[in-house]
Every structure is written in C-alpha cells, then in structure tokens.
Amino acid sequence: MTARCPSDLALEELLLAPEGSSHRAHVDGCAACQARVAEMRRQGEDFMRYVFPATVDAVEDAADRPRRRFVGWLVLLPALAVAAAAFLLVRPVAPPDDYVGVKGGGGLGLAVYLQTGAGVELARDGARVPASAALRFQVRPSGPCRLWIVSLDAAGQVSRLFPAEGDGGAELDRTTELPGGAVLDGRAGPERILALCAPRPIAYASVEGAVRKAAAPRPDSVRALREVPGLPTGTVIDSVLLEKTP
C-alpha cells in the first residue's frame, strides 16, 4: 500500500456509490486496496447478518421494562462504513424548560459499536476500549429532529462528529445507520460521545458551547455528565462513556 492509496472513508464512499467514486480506477489496479475493500464489505455483511438481528431482539425484549440511560461516547475522524443498532430506554421524567436529557421510553437511542479483529461488538456505557479503536454508530429518534453528534474529552475538547459539514444539524426522523464512524485519538482517558436531537435547526456553535459549559475539563466531570443546559426546549440526548486504554 502506498501513501497515495485512498483513506478508509474514501473506500467507504466507493462501496456506497462505486460509479461516482474518483478512486475506482486506483482500487481496480491496487491489490492492497482491493483487500481493504473486501474486508470492509465482509465486516458489513457480518454485522447485518449477526449483530444487527441479535441487537434488535435484545432491545425488543427490554422494551417492557425501564432501563437506566446509557451516557457517554467518543471523538475523532470519520472512517469505516455500516453502523449499529440498539434502543436505550429510560423512565419518563418531567425536566425543567432548560434541561436537555433523555425523556421517557420514546427518547433518543444511541448505539456505539466497536470494530475488533473478530468483527463488531456493542460498546456499552463505561466500556474499556483501545485508545485508537474504530467505532460505528446508529441513532434512533422518537420523532423528527435535527441531529448533532459530538464528543467531549477530559481536556474539555468538544469535537464535531456528525454531520461533518453544514450547520443546523442533520434531519432525522427514523432509526438511521449513520455513514462513517469515528477513530479514537490514541490518548488514554474518558471520552463521552453525545447525540443531541433538537426540535428545530440549531447552529453547531451553540451545541459546542453548551456541551463545553456542561462539564469542567476533568476526567471525573466527563464521567459524571448527564445534562446539557442551554439548548432549545425539547432537545433530547443520549450518550455513551468510553474509557480509552493504552
């Protein structure tokens, strides 16, 4: 593989739309890239054949009982294809007007999956993961909303994960496997990924500022984060905390 080989993100785009990819000619003549594409395709097929059905069955079984909200997630660069599925349910609550959090059984569901040598596995809240792990994810909203996914690390850094471009948030009205994923930054410590769905378009600068103010730049503050004040009334969140290990 040479330095001119396309990135995983570019190869993912080729898998999704081969006819429109500018990298198709390169891949057709590069054995290393062909092997990477074949492995990405195999992992996606394995996920849809084994992981996705099992996750949906488990979630449907859990729908009849309250569950504690999972909280937290991750940061970094888009990479990889296919995402995951898990629906996280909570007890109904009646938050104040400026509270942003998961509401009731029909709140927001964020599922994070970890790419491993053996395939794909669900990354549960508080999971210990390699500091350079690759992730995929899926979001389930309770209704139409504008989605942002960001991460917060122990240094107080807020990183934009999805959507990668534009402002106002991505329109979402159903369970969606988000394109791309995330690759961790390689630094040990807690990382919280937050999915936020607002009832109307909201600028990324507002999301970034609210998340930064919600927690002090300390590991314990990131781990304890449960609320994000300052966002539009009706915004719901879910998150997954990952403990990055060397």
N, C-alpha and C positions, 0 to 999 in steps of 0.2 A: 504494500500500500504506500503510495507516495503522498507528499504533502498536498498535492493537487486533488486528491480524492475528495468527493463531496462529504459534508457532515452527515450525521445521523438524521438531523432534521430535514436536510435536502433529500436524503434517501426515503424518508417517510413521505415527503411530498410526492416523490416519484411513485411510491406504492399507491398513493391515493389517486393520482392523476398522471399515469405514465405518458400519455400522449402529449401533455403540455409541459413536461419537465425538460429543462435545458441540460440536464445531466444524463439523459438517457443514452446518448452516444458514448459517453465516457464509461458508463456502467456496462454497456454491451461489450466493451473491449477490455474490461478490468476484472480479472478473476477474483481479486480481493473484495471489490465492491459487490460483485455478484454473490459472493459468500455471505457478506453482511446483509444484503437484501433478503437472501434465502432464510437466514436466521431470524430476521425481524418478522418475515412472513410466517415462519413456523411458530414463533412465540405468540403472535397474534392469533393464529388458529388454535393453539393450545389454550390460550386464555378464553376464547369464546366457547371452546368445546368443554372445558373442565371447570375453570374458575368461575366464570360468569354464572352458569346454571346453579352451581353449588351455593354461591353467594346469595342469589335471589331466593332460593329455597330457604336458606337460613333466616334471611330477613323477613320473609313472609311468615315463618313460624314465630318470629319475635313480635310481630305486629299487634298481637293480642295482649302484650304486657308492656308496661312502661319501662324505658331504659334510660340510663344516665347518658347525657350528651357526651360524645367524644369531643375533645378540644385540642387544636394544635395542628401544625404542618411544616412546610419547608420552603426552600428558596432555590433560586438559580436558573440555569439556562434551559430553554426548550430543547428537547431531544426525543427520540423514540416515538412509537405510534401506539394506538389502541389504549383504552383506559379501563377503569374498573367499575364495579357496581356494588353499593351497599347503602342501605337506607337506615339512618340513625334516628331513633325516635326518642322523644322526651315527654315529660308531664306537661300538661297545659299550665301556663302561667299568665299573669296579668302585669307586665312590666310597665314602668312609668313611661311617659312620652319620649324621653331622651334615651331610653335604654335600647340597645341593639343586641339581640340574642336569639337563640333558637326558641321558637314558640310552638307549643303543642305538638301533637303527633303529626301534623302536616307541615312542619317547619322545613328546614333545609338539610339535605343529606350530602355529606362529602365523604367519598371513599378514596383512599390512597393505597396504591399497590406498589410493592417493591419488586424490582427486577432482580432476580437471583440467577445463579448458574443453573438451577434446576427448573426455572420457569418464573412464575409470578405468584406472589403471596400477599395477602392483605396486611397492611401495616396498621396495627391497632394503636390507639391512643397511648402515648408513653413508650412506644416500642423503641428498642435499641437497634440502630441501623448503622451500616458502614457510613463513614463521613462523606464518601464520594458516591453513594448509592444513586441509582437511577430510579425515578418514580413515574407512575402514571396515575391518572385520577378521573373520577366521574362525579357529577353533581346531579342531585335530584331536588328540584324546587317544588314547592307546594302549589305554585301558580306562576303566571308570567312575572318576570322581574328582570332587572339589569344586574348582571353578574360581574363581580371582580374577585380574583384570587390573588392574594398577596402573602408574603411570608415576613416573619419577624424573628430576628436572631437576638442572642444575648447582648450584642453590642448596640442594640436599638436600631439596627438597619432594617428598613422596610424595603422589600423587593417586589417588583411587579412581575407576576407570573402569567396571568391571563385576564383579558386579552392582551396580546403583546403589542398591539397597535390600536390607535384610535382613542377616543375619550367618551365617557358616558357609560361604559360598561357594555358587556355583550348581552344581547337579548336572549332570554332563555324562558321556555315555557313547558319543558318536559325533561325527563331524565336524559342526560346527554353525556356521551363519552367525549371528553374534550380532546381536541387534537394536540399532539405533542405531549410534553410531560415536564420533568424537572430533573436536573442532575445536581446533587448536593455539592457544596463548595469545598469539601475536604477538611473543614475545621471542626474539631470536636465541640460539643455543647448542645444545648436545647435549641430547637428551631420549631416555630409554630407557623403552620400554614392556615390561613383563614379564608374561607369562602364567604362572601357577603353578597346578598341579593337585595337590591333596593327596589322600591315600587316605582321609581322613576329614574331617568338618567342622572348619574352623579359623576362629577369630574374625578379623575384619578387623584389629583392633588388633594381633594377633600378626603378621599379614602386614606391616602398615605398619611396625611396629617392627623386624622382621627386615630389610626392604629398606633402611630408613634406616641401620641399623648396617652394612650390607654395603658401603657406599661413602661416602667423605668428600664433603662438599659442594663439589666442584671439578669442572670440565669433564673433566679427564683421568681422574678416578676414575669418573665416569659412563660414559665411553667404554670403560674397561677392565673394567667389572663383568662377571663371569662366574659367580659363585657367590653364593648367599644362604644362609648358615648359620642354624641356629636354628629351622628349620621341621620338621614331622614327617618321620620317615624314610620314604622312598618318594615324597616330593614331587618332581615334575619341573617344569622350567621351560623356556621358550623366550622370546626377546625380539628386538626389532629396534631398532637405534640409528638415530635420525634427526638430521640436522644442520639445525636451523632457521636459515634465512637471511632477512634483511630483505626 
